[in-house]
Amino acid sequence: MEHSKLSEHKFKKGKFITPWNELIHDKGKITSWFHTRLAEYLWIGLIIEYYGRKSGLEKCHFIIKNCMKLRHL
C-alpha cells in the first residue's frame, strides 16, 4: 500500500481531508477528532505496530472495506 498523494486529498473549509478520513468518517463533517476518531486511530496504530506498515495497512483496508459493505446491507 502506497502513501497517499496530496492530489488525492480534498481541500474543504481550509483543511485537507485525506482519503482515509473520508472512509472512516462522515464526508466533509468537521468535528472534534478526540470524540469521533481517537478510538479508531488507536486501533489503527495498534494494528500497524503489530503487523508492520504494509501488512497493517492492508488489514485496515480489509476491515474498512467490509465495514462499508455491512453498512449498505
URLIN-V244283 format. One record per pair of residues at least 24 apart in sequence whose ideal C-beta (glycine too) atoms are under 10 Angstrom apart, sorted by the first residue. I is the first residue (numbers start at 1). J is the second residue. Records with the same first field share a line. If there is no record, write none. Layout:
# URLIN-V244283
I: J  J
This chain:
# URLIN-V244283
1: 53  54  55  56  57  58  60  61
2: 54  57
3: 53  57
20: 44  57  60  61  64
23: 60  61  64  65  67  68
24: 60  63  64  67  68
40: 64
